[in-house]
């Protein structure tokens, strides 16, 4: 049957449970696939006693991948149907060894003279470790020594019969210098995604490899933070290809991860060691349950943050809210109260009164706005937030630039080129709430009194009175909101719109004890932004006054909300 381009694997969960490789059943050219597998089997492990071959100690799951990459070809043109691989696999499952082996296989099956190939590590140290494996495999086999020229000082090997070269490099702007490769492995993509140039560099690599028989490989572990930037983009695309919701376009997605519902289950079934083999394809070879159990107990003894990190790296559990030991207490319950069907328009139609919190707005900061409405029947508090940032911040804060771009795509954040666009947007949202009859006559808008003259002026032009705009004292005077909101979250009487921006801000929030007050401050959180959360605390202070709307029932209760 001709290849139809479908590389989905709808039964991936069942395959993980049964111990099979979570990839589609491919029709491969047995001769071509066999050559690649035989090379893999003959390679020796240089850093293991006795230097056994991968045929003796290697695992079938990676052989399946090799068969697919090199054997799924057009029978007439001999062009590979698979041009990319995205492999998500936990630590200690031989990623470095398999990357080295894959690089050597690519060199030896390649027929293009003087072809360029690269293995790109996130740091120089990781890159050198991978090169040591490549060099070690060659040195361990007298026949390979005759076929390869090794240049240790350049971290490069040349396959003498074709002149093809494999270089091992660290990830930086110069990684594509010297031409685009026909084969590339990007190792630990999640560690590269925070760099401002990551998307551009990978785009350059991918664009240059858009020709027959090029192969781009991503081999990575789950990130230690919530996925962001290019890692989030590539991971979500791989999941969509696997699930059959987006065309593969030559991408083979092999993801060793638990189903989303299993990861989100509050009972945490993934902690049961019976399930661990699902995401540990090298179990019994390079990874062992008893040793992992010991490491997990050590992480558990250190605290929640260490547990989260351990789970992300060894079980590929995706982290949402960052749980550090000095976290704001509400972080433990934040994700549980998210409702991705809730919108600002929905809040305006369901609530009898709304208040607004505003925070930030410096040229190097986010301007955060939070709306809290009180449900007219349940009296629950419903929350929505938005933020704005001047485009200069992306250059000044490159460590968070990719995250900010993500939030811009989600619609939670607006990157402003116009200096006044943020304040005008804030004033417009407040004006719509005023028009709806949802704001109280007194203390409707709460904001940090520092540096807000422009915001106050903009609100006045929209018809908001001095009585409605209320300064909110910061520091220890926010203690009631900082301590009170976690109780409402745990109780379930505070619900929010499940916005990624707020999840990030909540995860960034760190507390400190000053006297009897537990405070959340921007200074304590460092470079990570929390302005929309601080705006939320300001709104909580106002809603805690049990306000009543000035205009009676909302006009939106009958006609629905207009656009924002």
C-alpha positions in Angstrom: 0.0 0.0 0.0 1.4 3.4 -1.0 2.4 5.7 1.9 -0.4 8.1 2.6 1.5 10.5 4.9 -0.3 9.4 8.0 2.1 9.1 10.9 -0.4 9.2 13.7 -0.5 6.7 16.5 -4.0 6.8 18.0 -3.4 3.6 20.1 -0.2 5.1 21.7 -1.6 4.6 25.2 -2.3 0.9 24.6 1.2 0.5 23.2 2.8 2.1 26.2 0.9 -0.2 28.5 1.9 -3.3 26.5 5.6 -2.3 26.3 5.5 -1.6 22.6 7.1 1.5 21.0 4.4 4.3 20.9 4.7 4.9 17.1 2.7 3.8 14.1 3.2 0.5 12.4 5.2 1.5 9.3 5.7 -0.3 6.0 9.4 -0.3 5.7 11.9 -1.4 3.1 13.5 -4.4 4.9 16.8 -4.2 3.2 17.4 -0.5 3.9 16.0 -0.7 7.4 18.1 -3.8 8.0 21.3 -2.0 7.1 20.7 0.7 9.6 19.8 -1.7 12.4 22.9 -3.9 11.7 25.1 -0.8 12.1 23.4 0.0 15.4 23.8 -3.6 16.6 27.5 -3.6 15.8 28.4 -0.4 17.6 30.0 -0.9 21.0 29.4 0.9 24.3 32.8 2.5 25.1 32.1 3.3 28.8 30.7 -0.1 29.9 32.8 -3.0 31.2 33.6 -5.3 28.3 32.4 -2.8 25.7 29.3 -4.9 24.7 27.6 -4.2 21.4 24.3 -2.5 21.2 23.1 -5.7 19.6 23.7 -7.3 23.0 22.5 -4.6 25.3 20.6 -2.1 23.2 16.8 -2.0 23.4 14.2 -2.8 20.7 12.4 0.5 21.1 15.2 2.4 19.5 15.6 -0.2 16.8 12.0 0.4 15.9 12.8 4.1 15.6 15.8 3.4 13.4 13.8 1.1 11.2 11.2 3.8 10.7 13.7 6.7 10.1 15.8 4.9 7.5 13.5 2.2 6.2 10.3 4.1 5.5 11.1 5.1 2.0 9.5 5.5 -1.4 10.2 2.2 -3.3 10.9 4.0 -6.6 12.7 7.2 -5.6 14.3 5.8 -2.4 13.4 9.1 -0.7 12.6 8.8 3.0 9.0 9.5 4.0 10.1 10.7 7.5 12.1 13.9 7.6 11.8 14.7 11.3 11.7 12.8 14.6 10.5 14.3 17.9 11.4 11.9 20.7 10.4 12.7 24.3 12.0 10.3 26.8 12.9 10.6 30.5 16.4 10.9 31.8 18.7 7.8 32.0 17.1 6.1 29.0 20.3 6.3 27.0 19.6 9.5 25.1 23.3 10.4 24.7 24.3 6.9 23.6 21.4 6.7 21.1 22.2 10.1 19.8 25.8 9.1 19.1 24.7 5.9 17.5 22.1 7.6 15.3 24.8 10.1 14.2 27.1 7.3 13.1 24.4 5.4 11.4 23.4 8.6 9.4 27.1 9.0 8.3 27.4 5.4 7.1 24.2 5.1 5.2 24.5 8.6 3.6 25.4 8.7 -0.1 25.9 12.4 -0.5 29.6 13.4 -0.9 31.0 15.7 1.8 27.6 16.0 3.5 27.5 18.0 6.7 25.9 16.6 9.9 25.6 17.9 13.4 24.6 16.9 16.9 23.7 20.0 18.9 23.8 20.0 22.7 22.3 22.7 24.9 25.7 23.4 26.5 29.3 22.8 25.7 29.5 20.2 28.4 26.6 18.1 27.0 28.0 18.4 23.5 31.4 17.2 24.6 29.8 14.2 26.4 28.0 13.2 23.2 31.2 13.6 21.2 33.0 11.3 23.7 30.4 8.6 23.0 30.8 9.0 19.2 34.6 8.9 19.5 34.5 6.0 22.0 32.3 3.9 19.7 34.8 4.4 16.8 37.8 3.7 19.0 36.2 0.5 20.3 36.0 -1.1 16.9 39.1 -1.6 14.7 37.0 -1.7 11.5 35.4 1.7 12.3 38.9 3.2 13.1 39.8 2.5 9.4 36.6 4.2 8.2 36.6 7.4 10.3 39.0 10.3 10.8 38.5 11.7 14.3 39.5 15.4 15.0 39.1 15.6 18.7 40.1 19.3 18.9 37.3 20.2 16.5 34.8 17.7 17.9 34.4 16.3 14.4 34.5 12.9 12.7 34.8 12.3 9.0 33.5 9.2 7.2 36.3 8.6 4.8 34.4 6.7 2.0 32.1 9.7 1.3 33.9 12.6 3.1 30.7 13.2 5.1 31.4 15.0 8.4 29.6 14.9 11.8 30.4 17.7 14.2 29.2 18.0 17.8 28.4 21.6 18.8 26.8 23.6 21.5 23.6 25.6 20.8 24.3 29.2 19.8 23.8 31.7 17.0 26.8 30.3 15.1 25.5 26.8 15.1 24.5 27.0 11.4 27.8 28.7 10.3 29.4 26.8 7.4 26.2 25.6 5.8 23.0 23.8 6.5 23.3 20.1 7.4 21.6 17.1 5.8 21.3 15.5 9.3 20.9 17.2 12.7 20.1 16.1 16.2 18.9 18.8 18.6 19.5 17.4 22.1 17.4 18.6 25.1 15.3 21.2 23.3 13.6 22.3 26.5 16.9 23.7 27.8 17.4 25.8 24.6 13.9 27.2 24.4 14.5 30.0 26.9 17.1 31.6 24.7 15.8 34.5 22.7 17.4 33.3 19.5 16.2 29.6 19.8 13.2 30.0 17.5 15.2 31.8 14.9 18.1 29.3 14.9 15.9 26.2 14.7 13.9 28.0 12.0 17.1 28.4 10.0 18.1 24.8 10.4 14.7 23.5 9.5 14.4 25.9 6.5 17.7 24.7 5.1 16.8 21.1 5.5 13.6 21.3 3.5 14.9 19.0 0.8 14.8 15.2 0.1 16.5 12.8 2.5 17.4 15.4 5.1 16.6 14.3 8.6 16.0 16.6 11.7 15.8 14.9 15.1 14.7 16.3 18.4 15.6 14.2 21.4 14.5 15.7 24.7 13.2 15.3 28.2 10.3 17.2 29.7 11.1 20.7 30.9 11.7 21.5 34.5 9.2 24.4 34.2 6.0 24.8 32.3 6.8 24.2 28.6 7.5 27.5 26.9 8.8 29.0 23.6 10.0 26.7 20.8 9.9 23.7 23.1 6.2 24.2 23.8 5.5 24.7 20.1 7.3 21.6 19.0 5.9 19.4 21.8 2.3 20.4 21.1 2.8 19.8 17.4 4.3 16.4 18.1 1.3 15.5 20.3 -1.1 16.7 17.6 0.6 14.5 15.0 0.6 11.5 17.3 -3.1 12.0 18.0 -4.0 12.5 14.4 -5.3 16.1 14.8 -2.8 17.7 12.5 -1.1 16.5 9.3 2.3 14.8 10.0 4.2 16.5 7.2 6.9 13.9 7.6 7.1 14.1 11.4 7.4 10.9 13.4 6.4 11.7 17.0 7.5 9.2 19.7 6.4 10.4 23.1 7.1 8.5 26.3 4.6 10.3 28.6 1.5 9.4 30.6 -1.9 10.4 29.2 -2.9 13.9 30.2 -5.8 12.8 32.3 -3.5 10.6 34.3 -1.0 13.4 34.9 -3.9 15.7 36.0 -5.5 13.2 38.3 -5.3 14.6 41.8 -4.6 11.1 43.2 -1.4 11.0 41.2 -1.6 7.4 39.9 1.7 7.8 38.2 3.5 7.6 41.6 2.6 3.8 41.5 5.7 2.1 40.4 3.6 -0.4 38.4 3.1 2.3 35.8 6.7 3.5 35.5 7.6 1.0 32.8 5.2 2.8 30.5 7.6 5.7 30.2 10.9 4.0 30.7 11.8 2.1 27.5 15.3 1.3 28.7 14.1 -0.3 31.9 16.5 -3.0 33.1 19.3 -1.7 30.9 20.2 1.9 31.9 17.4 2.6 34.3 16.2 0.5 37.3 13.1 0.8 39.4 14.7 0.2 42.8 17.3 3.0 42.2 14.6 5.3 41.0 12.5 4.6 44.0 15.5 5.6 46.2 16.0 8.8 44.3 12.3 9.7 44.6 12.4 9.2 48.3 15.4 11.5 48.6 13.5 14.2 46.5 10.4 13.7 48.7 12.4 14.3 51.8 13.7 17.6 50.4 10.3 19.1 49.6 7.7 19.7 47.0 9.9 21.5 44.5 12.4 18.6 44.4 9.6 16.2 43.9 8.2 18.2 41.0 11.6 18.4 39.4 12.2 14.7 39.8 8.8 13.8 38.3 9.5 16.1 35.3 12.8 14.5 34.5 12.2 10.8 35.3 8.5 10.4 34.5 8.1 13.2 32.0 5.3 14.7 34.1 4.6 18.2 32.7 4.9 20.9 35.3 2.2 23.6 35.5 2.4 25.8 38.5 6.0 26.0 39.8 5.9 24.6 43.4 8.9 26.0 45.3 9.2 25.8 49.0 8.6 29.5 49.5 5.7 29.5 47.1 2.5 31.5 47.7 0.1 29.1 49.4 -2.5 29.6 46.6 -0.2 27.9 44.1 -1.2 24.5 45.5 -4.9 25.0 44.5 -4.7 27.4 41.6 -4.8 24.9 38.7 -7.7 23.0 40.3 -10.0 26.0 40.1 -9.3 26.8 36.4 -12.2 26.8 33.9 -11.0 27.2 30.3 -14.7 27.8 29.3 -14.9 30.9 31.5 -14.3 34.3 29.8 -14.6 38.0 30.7 -17.8 38.1 28.8 -19.1 35.2 30.8 -18.2 36.9 34.0 -20.0 40.0 33.0 -23.2 38.1 32.2 -23.1 35.9 35.4 -22.1 38.5 38.0 -24.0 41.2 39.9 -20.9 43.3 40.7 -17.3 43.5 39.4 -14.1 45.1 40.8 -10.8 45.8 39.0 -7.2 45.5 40.3 -4.3 47.2 38.4 -0.6 46.9 39.0 2.7 47.7 37.3 3.1 49.5 34.1 6.7 50.8 34.1 8.5 50.8 30.8 10.5 47.7 32.0 7.5 45.9 33.5 4.1 44.4 32.8 0.9 46.3 33.3 -1.4 43.8 34.9 -5.2 44.1 35.2 -7.5 41.7 37.0 -11.3 41.6 37.1 -13.1 39.8 39.9 -16.9 39.3 39.6 -19.3 38.0 42.2 -21.7 35.4 40.8 -25.2 36.6 41.4 -26.5 33.2 42.5 -23.6 31.3 44.1 -21.7 34.3 45.3 -18.5 32.7 44.1 -15.8 35.0 42.9 -14.9 34.7 39.1 -11.5 36.0 37.9 -10.1 37.2 34.6 -6.7 38.9 33.9 -4.8 40.5 31.1 -1.4 42.2 30.8 0.5 44.6 28.6 4.2 45.0 28.0 6.2 47.5 26.0 8.1 45.8 23.2 11.5 47.1 24.5 11.1 44.6 27.4 11.7 41.7 25.0 15.2 43.0 24.4 15.9 44.0 28.0 14.6 40.7 29.4 15.6 38.0 26.9 15.3 35.3 29.6 11.5 35.7 29.6 11.0 37.0 26.0 9.8 33.7 24.6 7.3 33.2 27.4 5.9 36.7 26.8 5.6 35.9 23.1 3.7 32.7 24.0 1.3 34.7 26.2 0.8 37.2 23.4 -0.3 34.3 21.1 -2.7 33.0 23.8 -4.3 36.5 24.0 -3.5 37.0 27.7 -0.8 39.6 27.0 -0.4 42.4 24.5 3.1 43.4 23.3 2.7 47.2 22.7 4.6 49.2 20.1 2.5 52.3 20.9 3.6 53.7 24.3 0.0 54.6 25.3 -1.7 51.5 24.1 -1.6 49.7 27.4 -3.2 52.5 29.5 -5.9 53.1 26.8 -6.8 49.4 26.8 -7.0 49.3 30.6 -9.3 52.3 30.7 -11.5 50.9 27.9 -12.0 47.6 29.8 -12.9 49.6 33.0 -15.3 51.8 30.9 -17.1 48.7 29.6 -17.6 47.4 33.1 -18.9 50.9 34.1 -21.3 51.0 31.1 -22.6 47.5 32.1 -23.5 48.8 35.6 -21.2 46.3 37.2 -18.9 48.7 39.1 -19.7 50.0 42.6 -19.9 53.7 43.3 -17.1 53.5 45.7 -13.8 51.6 45.6 -14.4 49.9 42.2 -10.8 50.2 40.8 -7.9 49.3 43.1 -4.3 50.1 42.2 -0.8 50.5 43.5 -0.6 54.2 44.2 3.0 54.5 43.0 3.4 55.9 39.5 -0.2 55.7 38.3 -1.0 59.3 37.4 -1.5 58.5 33.7 -3.8 55.6 34.5 -5.9 57.8 36.8 -6.2 60.4 34.2 -7.3 57.9 31.5 -9.9 56.4 33.9 -11.3 59.9 34.6 -11.7 60.6 30.9 -13.8 57.4 30.7 -16.2 58.7 33.4 -14.8 57.0 36.5 -15.0 59.2 39.6 -12.4 59.8 42.3 -14.4 57.7 44.7 -14.4 54.7 42.3 -10.6 54.8 41.9 -9.0 53.7 45.2 -5.3 53.4 46.0 -4.4 50.0 47.6 -1.6 50.0 50.1 1.0 47.4 49.3 3.4 45.4 51.4 2.1 43.9 54.7 -1.3 45.7 54.1 -2.0 43.2 51.3 -1.7 40.3 53.9 -5.5 39.8 54.0 -5.6 39.1 50.3 -2.4 37.0 50.2 -3.7 34.8 53.0 -7.4 34.9 52.3 -7.4 34.0 48.6 -5.8 30.5 49.1 -8.7 29.6 51.4 -11.2 30.5 48.7 -9.2 28.6 46.1 -9.1 25.5 48.3 -12.8 25.8 49.1 -13.6 26.2 45.4 -15.4 29.6 45.8 -12.8 31.4 43.6 -12.7 30.3 40.0 -10.6 31.6 37.1 -10.3 31.4 33.4 -7.3 29.0 33.3 -5.1 31.5 31.6 -1.5 30.5 31.0 -0.3 33.9 32.0 -1.8 33.7 35.4 -0.5 30.2 35.9 3.0 31.4 35.2 2.6 34.4 37.5 1.2 32.3 40.4 4.2 29.9 39.9 6.6 32.8 40.1 5.2 34.2 43.3 7.5 33.8 46.4 6.6 34.7 49.9 8.7 36.1 52.8 7.8 36.6 56.4 8.1 40.1 57.8 7.0 40.2 61.4 3.6 38.5 61.5 2.9 39.2 57.8 3.5 36.9 54.9 4.2 39.0 51.9 4.4 38.5 48.2 6.6 41.1 46.5 8.1 41.7 43.1 11.5 42.1 44.6 11.3 38.6 46.2 10.2 37.1 42.9 13.2 38.5 41.0 13.1 38.8 37.2 10.0 36.5 37.0 6.8 38.6 36.6 3.9 38.6 39.0 2.1 41.9 38.1 -1.2 40.3 37.1 -1.2 38.4 40.4 -0.5 41.6 42.3 -3.4 43.2 40.4 -5.5 40.2 41.6 -4.6 40.9 45.2 -5.7 44.5 44.7 -9.0 43.3 43.4 -9.4 40.8 46.2 -9.0 43.7 48.7 -11.9 45.5 47.1 -14.2 42.5 46.7 -13.6 41.6 50.3 -15.6 44.8 51.1 -18.7 43.1 49.8 -19.5 45.9 47.3 -22.8 46.5 45.5 -23.0 47.6 41.9 -24.0 51.2 41.3 -26.2 50.6 38.2 -28.4 47.9 39.5 -28.7 44.7 37.4 -26.1 44.4 34.6 -27.3 45.3 31.2 -25.3 42.3 29.9 -27.5 39.9 31.9 -30.1 40.3 29.3 -28.3 41.2 26.1 -24.9 39.6 26.6 -21.5 41.2 26.5 -20.2 43.3 23.7 -16.7 42.8 22.3 -13.4 43.7 24.0 
